[in-house]
């Protein structure tokens, strides 16, 4: 359904853009897992478009990918991703999508998974002028890497795993409490699942199709409601 686009005429950052069959809809940024902008992540953007959302998934690794049997490479790609470049690319994606003729909303949503969940929260804080709703899945900024939360204006509805060796639930609860104490509209739901349960390609052998089928309608409803 979607296709790759450049964010500016000079051939800057690229991303997978998916537009609904009706030609317009609210805009949502989709942030990749640590594997990169692979077919599964493009499929998430296409699925959102099938439900009436204009979805853009930026390619934060600039064409690099790691297969599910290349966890060392995925880890290297994630840890070597320049924070300033990632922030600039995501901000360019926000500007591109807001200006796109197919986008009917005056603000955007952001959805991300794993590393993308972490970056979803960071982008929402960096671009509080544009991001109205954020849905991070099992990912948050580690201590010492948090953005200035004063910029966060979005409604945040996160989904995290009770058993997660990558992003422990206790630290997620602490973040939720601190943001709520700042007056932010943040709620995190903790599920009886393990990290990456939403990925249907099942890289870790823990995909939970029943939980995913339950959550996607909630996420789609939230995005439509907040961006209508």
N, C-alpha and C positions, 0 to 999 in steps of 0.2 A: 504493500500500500504506500509506504513512504519512499523517500529518496534522499540522497546526500545533497546538502546545500552548503555554500560558503556563507559566513556571517557578514562579509563585506565584499565589495567589488574588487578589492585588491587580492582576493584569494586568501583571506585570513582563516581563522578556525573553522572547522567543518562539523556538521552534525547531521543526524538522520531526522528529517522532517516528515511527519505524517499528518495529513489533512483529512477530515471527515468527508464522506461521500456527499454530504449536503453543502460542502464548500466553506463552512465557517463553524466556529465554536470557541469556547473559552480556551485560553492558552495554558499549557503545562510543560515545564521542563522535567525531563527524565534523566537522572544521574546514574551512571554506570556502576556496576560492581568492579572489583579489582581486576577482573579478567579483561576489561576494556569494552569498547562498543562492539560487542559481538552480536550474532544473529538473535540470540535470546533477548538481549536488551533492546534491539531494534523492534523485536516482536512486541515488547511491552508498549512501546510508543504506537505501534500499529493497532494494538488492542484498544488503547485509549481513543485513538481516532475512530475506531469502529463504534465507539460509544459517544461520539459527538464532540471529542476534544481535539484541538490542534496541539500535537505533541512534538517536542523537539528534544532529541537526545544528543548533547554535544560529545564530540570525540576528544576526551581529555588526554588520551595518550597519543594523539596525532598519528593514528594509523597502526600503532603497536597493539598486539593482542597476545594473550596467554591462553592456551588450551586448558581444559580441566585436569589434564595430566601434567601441567606445568605450574604447580603451585609456587615453586621457587621463583619462576619468572614473574608470576602475578605479584608476589610479594615485592620483588625488585622494582617492578613497574610502579607499584603503589608508593613505596617508600622513596623512590627517586623522582616522583612527580613534583615539579617545582610548585610550591604553594601559591606564589604570586601568579604564575602562569595559569594554574587551575582557576584561581579567582578571577583573573582577567577573561579567560575563556567563558566561564559561566556567566559573568556579567555581560559579555558580548552576546551570549545566547539570549539572555533576558531582553536586551535592547532589540535584538533582531526579531524575537517573537512578538514583543509588544507592538512593534511597528508593522508586523505582517498584516496584510489586508484580510486574511482569513480569520484573524483573532477578533472575537467579539467582546472580550472582557477588557476592563481597564486595569486589571491586575492579573498576576499569574499565580499558578500553583507550582509546587515542586514536589516530586516523588523520587526517592532514591533508596538504594539497597546496599547494605554492607558499607564499603567505602563511600558509596553514594548516599547512604543514610547520613553519615557524618557530614558529607559535603552539602546535603540538603539543609541541614541546620546552619552551616556556615554561610551558605548563599542567602538563606532567609534573613540572617543577621546583617550581612553585607548589603543586601538590596531590600531593606525594609520599605523603600519607596515603591517597590513593584511587587514583591512577593506577599500575597494575601493569605495563602494557606500552604502549609508544608506537611508532608507525610513521610517521615523518615522510618525506614525499616532497619532494625538491628544494626545501628551505627550511630556514633556520636563522637565529637572531638575529644581526644584524650586530654588529661590535665596538662597544662602548659601550652596547648594548641587551640584553646577556645577563642572565638572572636569576641568583639565587644557586643555583649548581649543587649546593650541599650538600643541598638538598631533594629532589634527583632520586633516586628509589629504583627506578624502573621499568626493566624490560628494554627497551632501545631498539634497534630494528633499522631503520635508515634506508636509503633508496634515493635516490641522487643521480645526476646526469648528469655525465659526463666533460666535455662541452661545454655549459657553462651560463653565459651572460652575466649572468644575474640573481643566481645564487648560485654563485660560482666554486668548483670542486672543491678547490682548494688550501686555501681557508679552511675547508671542511667537513672535510678531512683534519686540519687543525690542531685543530679543535674535538674531533674524535674522539680524537685523541691526548691532549689535555688532560683530557678526561673519563675516559678509560681510566686515566690517571695518578692520577686521584682515586679509582680503584677502582670506577668506574661500569661497569655491564654494557651497554656501547655498542658497536655494530658498524654501520658504514656500508658499503653495497655501491655501487660506482660502475659505472654502465652506459654502454655505447656508445650514447648517446641524447642528445637535447636537452631543454631545459626543457619541462615539461608533457606529456611523452610518454604519460602515463596518461589524459589527458582525451579521451574518445572523440568529443566534439563538435569536437575538433581546431581550437582557436582560432588556433594558430600554424602549422598545416599540417605538424606533426611527430608526430602520434599514431602510436604503434608498437603495433599490435594484437597482434603475436606476443609482444612483451615483456610487455605488460599481461596477456595470457592466461597467461603463465608465472608472473608475480608474484602475481596475485590468489589462487591456491590456497595459495601460501606464506604470504601475509598472513593469510588466513582460518584456516589451520592454526595459525599462531602465536597469534592472538587466542584461539582455542578452547583451545589447550593452556595458555596462561598464565592464563586466566580460569576454567578448569574447577574 
